Amino acid sequence: MDVGSYDFLRQERVIFGKPAAQAVAEEAHRLAVGRLFVVCANSLSRKTDAIEAIGEALGHHYVGRFDKCVEHTPRESVIAAADAARHADPDLIVTIGGGTAIDTAKVMLICLAQGVRTPEEMDDLHVSIDADGAPHIPVIAPSPIRQIIVPTTLSGAEFSNLGGCTDSRRKVKDAYTAPDICGQSVILDPEITRHTPEWLWLSTGIRAIDHAVEAVCSSAAQPFTDALALHALRLFATALRRNHHSPDDLAARLDSQQAVWMAASSINRVPYGASHGIGHALGAMAGVSHGHTSCVLLPAVLRFNESVNGERQKLVAEALDRPNMEAADAVAELIADLELPGRMQDLQVDRGLFGDIARTAMNNLFVRQNPKPIRDAGEIVGILESAW
């Protein structure tokens, strides 16, 4: 008999299909908050009118914004965001953007809760691995404020209480978690996502597929996340191709957003594997975006793990409507259909970094939890080489 548990997020609502400006204003009214501070992507703030439209809808309740989020979320940018939020003294954060903006806000909330004002004070707040390989998760004080999130990519960060933040000194992306750093509400507006560059939208879609695949193939898979992840894959198999060929099809964009909602139900709920874990090291050390790390690593990791979870991988291939293919080939075919990079060399990654990436990845929790145990850095180099 299976034994396990599933922790639900402290998330109240998901609103879908409604214009973001209207939905944010209605949520502010519902939550009876008076001062809202925006954390958003630089490109949205400075190249579109999306943030101004939300500011206008909020009127005098809009008390400022931080729009200097940096990819891979370096500690310094999180501290800058926390300083800006303290100055504005808001009752609620409104986060608008992709994984970078959302992770910035999540880790910022931890800094606000812990009274952190310098990058060095973050040293003891991230998830680490004990000598026996078990995760050490710091206890974080309750956040003084919450956030609502309007995502503009398919990363799924809006549906978890786990945030990534890079220590620039160590060149390591650390995980931070606390119960109430997730979005109190999430607003899925396909219209606002039309500002997102196609490569980013589609590659983060593969990131969401990575969530679903590594959940189904997890060493501790469970029926609840299986059901959601497999239906997410069914939606993605059609919706992402429609997004590529008909980017103005808002119904297809919403299908992808709702697939993310399902796929992300497993984030920080079941153990993922080496695609995520090696991807963290690859992103931090080689500057590769999260979506692209999944494009090049997920098929390679599926092939590495096939000997221990081949039956689970068949479920993945069936959900992607490729029952007669290996799961790795079905994923690779979708990546190719979306005209995304499928090999490490497509991203101009320096092969000379493979050893350092592998050694760093050996300290990653997801690598330690990979379904097929990874014994040493040499095996990770082998995975990287197979993805070259």
C-alpha positions as CSV (number, residue, x, y, z in Angstrom):
1,M,0.0,0.0,0.0
2,D,1.3,3.4,-1.0
3,V,2.1,5.9,1.8
4,G,2.6,9.6,1.2
5,S,1.2,13.1,1.5
6,Y,0.4,16.1,-0.6
7,D,0.7,19.7,0.7
8,F,-1.7,22.1,-0.9
9,L,-0.6,25.7,-1.6
10,R,-1.8,28.6,0.5
11,Q,-3.5,29.9,-2.7
12,E,-7.0,31.1,-2.7
13,R,-8.0,31.6,-6.4
14,V,-7.1,31.2,-10.0
15,I,-8.9,33.5,-12.4
16,F,-8.7,32.8,-16.1
17,G,-9.7,34.5,-19.3
18,K,-10.3,37.9,-17.8
19,P,-8.2,41.0,-18.7
20,A,-5.4,41.4,-16.2
21,A,-6.0,45.0,-15.3
22,Q,-9.7,44.3,-14.5
23,A,-8.8,41.2,-12.6
24,V,-6.1,42.8,-10.5
25,A,-8.3,45.7,-9.5
26,E,-11.1,43.3,-8.6
27,E,-8.8,41.2,-6.5
28,A,-7.5,44.3,-4.7
29,H,-11.1,45.2,-3.8
30,R,-11.9,41.7,-2.7
31,L,-8.8,41.5,-0.5
32,A,-9.5,45.0,0.9
33,V,-6.0,46.3,0.4
34,G,-5.1,49.9,-0.1
35,R,-1.5,50.0,-1.2
36,L,-0.2,47.8,-4.1
37,F,3.4,47.6,-5.3
38,V,4.2,46.0,-8.6
39,V,7.2,43.7,-9.3
40,C,7.5,43.2,-13.0
41,A,9.7,42.3,-16.0
42,N,11.7,45.2,-17.4
43,S,10.5,44.6,-20.9
44,L,6.9,44.7,-19.9
45,S,7.4,47.9,-18.0
46,R,9.4,49.8,-20.6
47,K,8.3,48.4,-23.9
48,T,4.6,47.9,-23.5
49,D,1.6,49.7,-21.9
50,A,0.6,46.6,-19.9
51,I,1.9,47.8,-16.6
52,E,0.5,51.3,-17.0
53,A,-2.9,49.8,-17.8
54,I,-2.8,47.9,-14.5
55,G,-1.6,51.0,-12.7
56,E,-4.5,53.1,-14.1
57,A,-7.0,50.4,-13.1
58,L,-5.6,50.5,-9.5
59,G,-5.6,54.3,-9.4
60,H,-4.3,55.9,-6.1
61,H,-3.8,52.4,-4.7
62,Y,-0.8,51.9,-7.0
63,V,2.2,53.0,-4.9
64,G,5.2,52.1,-7.1
65,R,7.0,49.3,-8.9
66,F,10.3,47.5,-9.2
67,D,11.1,46.6,-12.8
68,K,14.8,45.7,-12.5
69,C,14.4,41.9,-12.3
70,V,17.4,40.1,-13.7
71,E,17.4,36.6,-15.3
72,H,18.4,33.8,-12.9
73,T,17.5,36.1,-10.0
74,P,20.8,37.1,-8.5
75,R,20.7,37.9,-4.8
76,E,21.6,41.5,-5.4
77,S,18.4,42.2,-7.5
78,V,16.3,40.5,-4.8
79,I,17.8,42.8,-2.1
80,A,17.1,45.8,-4.4
81,A,13.5,44.7,-4.8
82,A,13.1,44.3,-1.0
83,D,14.6,47.8,-0.4
84,A,12.1,49.3,-2.9
85,A,9.2,47.5,-1.4
86,R,10.1,48.6,2.1
87,H,10.3,52.2,0.8
88,A,6.8,51.9,-0.7
89,D,5.3,50.2,2.3
90,P,2.6,48.2,0.4
91,D,-0.2,46.0,1.6
92,L,0.1,43.6,-1.4
93,I,2.6,42.8,-4.1
94,V,1.3,42.4,-7.7
95,T,3.9,40.4,-9.7
96,I,3.6,40.5,-13.5
97,G,6.0,38.6,-15.7
98,G,7.7,35.2,-16.1
99,G,9.7,33.1,-13.7
100,T,12.4,35.7,-13.2
101,A,9.9,38.3,-11.9
102,I,8.0,35.7,-9.9
103,D,11.1,34.2,-8.3
104,T,12.3,37.8,-7.5
105,A,9.1,38.4,-5.6
106,K,9.1,35.1,-3.8
107,V,12.6,35.4,-2.5
108,M,12.0,39.1,-1.7
109,L,9.1,38.1,0.5
110,I,11.4,35.8,2.4
111,C,13.9,38.7,2.8
112,L,11.1,40.9,4.1
113,A,9.9,38.3,6.5
114,Q,13.5,37.7,7.9
115,G,14.5,41.3,7.9
116,V,17.3,40.6,5.4
117,R,19.1,43.6,3.9
118,T,22.3,42.2,2.4
119,P,23.1,39.3,0.1
120,E,25.3,37.7,2.7
121,E,22.4,37.5,5.2
122,M,20.7,35.1,2.7
123,D,23.3,32.4,3.2
124,D,21.3,30.5,5.8
125,L,17.9,30.9,4.2
126,H,18.1,28.6,1.2
127,V,17.4,24.9,1.0
128,S,20.7,22.9,1.4
129,I,21.6,19.2,1.5
130,D,22.8,17.6,4.7
131,A,25.8,15.2,4.8
132,D,23.4,12.2,4.6
133,G,21.8,13.7,1.4
134,A,18.6,14.8,3.1
135,P,17.3,18.3,2.4
136,H,17.6,21.0,5.1
137,I,14.7,23.4,4.8
138,P,15.1,26.6,7.0
139,V,12.1,27.7,9.0
140,I,11.0,31.1,7.6
141,A,8.9,33.7,9.5
142,P,5.4,34.4,8.1
143,S,5.5,36.9,5.3
144,P,4.3,40.4,6.3
145,I,2.5,40.8,2.9
146,R,1.3,38.4,0.2
147,Q,1.4,38.6,-3.6
148,I,-1.0,38.1,-6.5
149,I,0.6,37.0,-9.8
150,V,-0.1,37.7,-13.5
151,P,2.2,35.2,-15.3
152,T,3.3,36.0,-18.9
153,T,5.3,32.8,-19.6
154,L,4.6,29.1,-19.1
155,S,7.3,28.6,-16.4
156,G,4.7,27.6,-13.7
157,A,6.5,29.6,-11.0
158,E,3.1,31.2,-10.1
159,F,1.9,27.8,-8.8
160,S,4.6,27.0,-6.3
161,N,6.1,28.2,-3.0
162,L,9.6,27.5,-4.3
163,G,11.8,30.2,-5.7
164,G,15.3,30.1,-7.3
165,C,17.9,32.7,-6.6
166,T,21.6,32.8,-7.7
167,D,24.5,33.4,-5.5
168,S,26.8,35.2,-7.8
169,R,29.9,34.4,-5.7
170,R,29.4,30.6,-5.9
171,K,27.7,30.7,-9.3
172,V,25.0,28.4,-7.8
173,K,21.2,28.8,-8.0
174,D,19.8,28.0,-4.6
175,A,16.2,27.1,-3.8
176,Y,14.2,29.1,-1.3
177,T,10.8,28.1,0.1
178,A,8.3,29.2,2.6
179,P,4.6,28.4,3.0
180,D,3.1,31.8,2.0
181,I,5.4,33.1,-0.7
182,C,3.2,31.7,-3.5
183,G,0.6,33.8,-5.1
184,Q,-2.5,34.4,-3.0
185,S,-4.3,34.6,-6.3
186,V,-3.2,33.9,-9.9
187,I,-4.6,35.6,-12.9
188,L,-4.3,33.9,-16.3
189,D,-4.8,36.4,-19.0
190,P,-3.8,35.1,-22.5
191,E,-4.0,38.7,-24.0
192,I,-1.1,40.0,-21.9
193,T,1.1,37.1,-22.9
194,R,1.1,38.4,-26.5
195,H,3.9,40.6,-25.4
196,T,6.1,37.6,-24.6
197,P,8.7,36.7,-27.2
198,E,7.8,33.5,-29.0
199,W,11.0,31.7,-28.1
200,L,10.4,32.5,-24.4
201,W,6.8,31.4,-24.5
202,L,7.4,28.1,-26.3
203,S,10.6,27.2,-24.4
204,T,8.9,27.8,-21.0
205,G,6.2,25.5,-22.4
206,I,8.9,22.8,-22.6
207,R,9.9,23.8,-19.0
208,A,6.3,23.1,-18.0
209,I,6.4,19.8,-19.9
210,D,9.5,19.0,-17.9
211,H,7.5,19.5,-14.6
212,A,4.9,17.1,-15.9
213,V,7.3,14.5,-17.2
214,E,9.5,14.4,-14.2
215,A,6.4,14.2,-11.9
216,V,5.1,11.2,-13.8
217,C,8.5,9.6,-13.8
218,S,9.3,10.6,-10.2
219,S,10.7,8.1,-7.7
220,A,7.7,9.0,-5.6
221,A,5.0,9.6,-8.2
222,Q,1.4,9.7,-6.8
223,P,-2.0,9.4,-8.4
224,F,-3.1,13.1,-7.8
225,T,-0.1,14.6,-9.6
226,D,-0.1,11.8,-12.2
227,A,-3.7,12.7,-13.3
228,L,-2.9,16.4,-13.6
229,A,0.5,16.0,-15.2
230,L,-0.8,13.5,-17.8
231,H,-3.7,15.7,-18.8
232,A,-1.4,18.7,-19.0
233,L,0.8,16.8,-21.5
234,R,-2.3,16.0,-23.6
235,L,-3.2,19.7,-23.7
236,F,0.4,20.8,-24.4
237,A,0.8,18.3,-27.3
238,T,-1.8,20.3,-29.3
239,A,-1.8,23.7,-27.7
240,L,2.0,24.5,-28.0
241,R,1.9,23.6,-31.7
242,R,-1.1,25.9,-32.2
243,N,0.8,28.6,-30.2
244,H,3.7,28.3,-32.7
245,H,1.6,28.3,-35.9
246,S,-1.1,30.7,-34.7
247,P,0.3,32.9,-32.0
248,D,-2.8,35.2,-31.9
249,D,-5.1,32.3,-31.1
250,L,-6.0,33.3,-27.5
251,A,-7.9,30.2,-26.8
252,A,-4.8,28.1,-27.5
253,R,-2.7,30.4,-25.3
254,L,-5.2,29.9,-22.5
255,D,-5.0,26.1,-23.0
256,S,-1.3,26.3,-22.5
257,Q,-1.7,28.4,-19.4
258,Q,-4.2,26.0,-17.9
259,A,-1.9,23.1,-18.8
260,V,0.8,24.8,-16.8
261,W,-1.7,25.1,-13.9
262,M,-2.0,21.3,-13.9
263,A,1.7,20.5,-14.5
264,A,2.8,22.8,-11.8
265,S,0.7,21.0,-9.2
266,S,3.8,18.8,-8.7
267,I,6.4,21.5,-8.0
268,N,7.9,21.0,-4.6
269,R,5.3,18.2,-4.1
270,V,7.0,15.2,-5.6
271,P,10.7,14.7,-6.2
272,Y,11.8,15.8,-9.6
273,G,15.0,14.5,-11.3
274,A,18.2,15.3,-13.1
275,S,16.7,17.4,-15.9
276,H,15.7,20.0,-13.4
277,G,18.8,19.5,-11.2
278,I,21.4,19.7,-13.9
279,G,19.4,22.5,-15.5
280,H,19.8,24.7,-12.4
281,A,23.6,24.3,-12.7
282,L,23.6,24.8,-16.5
283,G,21.6,27.9,-16.2
284,A,23.6,29.5,-13.4
285,M,27.0,28.6,-14.9
286,A,26.4,29.0,-18.6
287,G,23.7,31.6,-18.6
288,V,21.2,29.3,-20.3
289,S,17.5,30.2,-19.8
290,H,15.4,27.7,-17.9
291,G,13.2,26.9,-20.9
292,H,16.2,26.0,-23.0
293,T,17.8,23.9,-20.3
294,S,14.7,21.7,-20.4
295,C,14.8,21.6,-24.2
296,V,18.3,20.1,-24.3
297,L,18.3,18.1,-21.1
298,L,14.9,16.4,-20.8
299,P,15.3,14.0,-23.7
300,A,18.8,13.1,-22.5
301,V,17.7,12.5,-18.9
302,L,14.7,10.4,-20.1
303,R,17.1,8.1,-22.0
304,F,19.4,7.9,-18.9
305,N,16.5,6.9,-16.7
306,E,14.7,4.6,-19.1
307,S,16.1,1.4,-17.6
308,V,14.4,2.1,-14.2
309,N,11.2,3.8,-15.2
310,G,10.4,2.7,-18.7
311,E,6.8,1.8,-17.9
312,R,6.2,5.3,-16.5
313,Q,7.8,6.8,-19.6
314,K,5.3,5.0,-21.7
315,L,2.5,7.0,-20.0
316,V,4.3,10.2,-21.1
317,A,4.6,9.1,-24.7
318,E,0.9,8.1,-24.8
319,A,-0.1,11.5,-23.3
320,L,1.9,13.2,-26.0
321,D,-0.1,11.2,-28.6
322,R,3.0,9.2,-29.6
323,P,2.2,5.8,-28.1
324,N,4.6,4.0,-30.4
325,M,7.6,6.2,-29.6
326,E,10.0,6.3,-26.8
327,A,9.2,9.2,-24.4
328,A,12.5,10.9,-25.1
329,D,11.8,10.8,-28.9
330,A,8.2,12.2,-28.4
331,V,9.6,15.1,-26.3
332,A,12.4,15.7,-28.8
333,E,9.9,15.7,-31.7
334,L,7.8,18.3,-30.0
335,I,10.8,20.5,-29.4
336,A,11.8,20.2,-33.0
337,D,8.2,21.0,-34.2
338,L,8.4,24.2,-32.1
339,E,11.8,25.1,-33.8
340,L,13.5,25.2,-30.4
341,P,17.1,24.2,-29.8
342,G,17.4,20.5,-29.1
343,R,21.1,20.1,-28.6
344,M,23.6,21.8,-26.3
345,Q,25.7,23.0,-29.2
346,D,22.7,24.9,-30.6
347,L,23.0,27.1,-27.5
348,Q,26.8,27.6,-27.9
349,V,27.5,26.1,-24.4
350,D,31.2,25.7,-23.8
351,R,31.9,22.0,-23.4
352,G,34.9,23.0,-21.2
353,L,32.3,23.9,-18.5
354,F,30.8,20.3,-18.3
355,G,33.1,19.2,-15.5
356,D,32.3,22.3,-13.3
357,I,28.5,22.0,-14.2
358,A,28.6,18.3,-13.2
359,R,30.4,18.9,-9.9
360,T,27.9,21.7,-9.0
361,A,24.9,19.6,-10.0
362,M,26.0,16.8,-7.7
363,N,25.0,19.1,-4.8
364,N,21.5,19.7,-6.2
365,L,18.6,18.1,-4.4
366,F,16.8,17.1,-7.7
367,V,20.0,15.3,-8.9
368,R,20.1,13.4,-5.6
369,Q,16.5,12.5,-6.1
370,N,16.8,11.3,-9.7
371,P,14.9,8.0,-10.3
372,K,18.2,6.3,-11.4
373,P,20.8,7.1,-8.8
374,I,23.6,9.3,-10.0
375,R,26.8,8.1,-8.3
376,D,29.3,10.7,-9.4
377,A,29.9,13.8,-11.5
378,G,31.2,11.6,-14.4
379,E,27.7,10.3,-15.0
380,I,26.4,13.9,-15.3
381,V,29.2,14.7,-17.8
382,G,27.9,11.7,-19.7
383,I,24.4,13.1,-19.8
384,L,25.7,16.5,-20.9
385,E,27.8,14.9,-23.6
386,S,24.7,12.9,-24.8
387,A,22.9,16.2,-25.1
388,W,25.7,17.9,-27.0
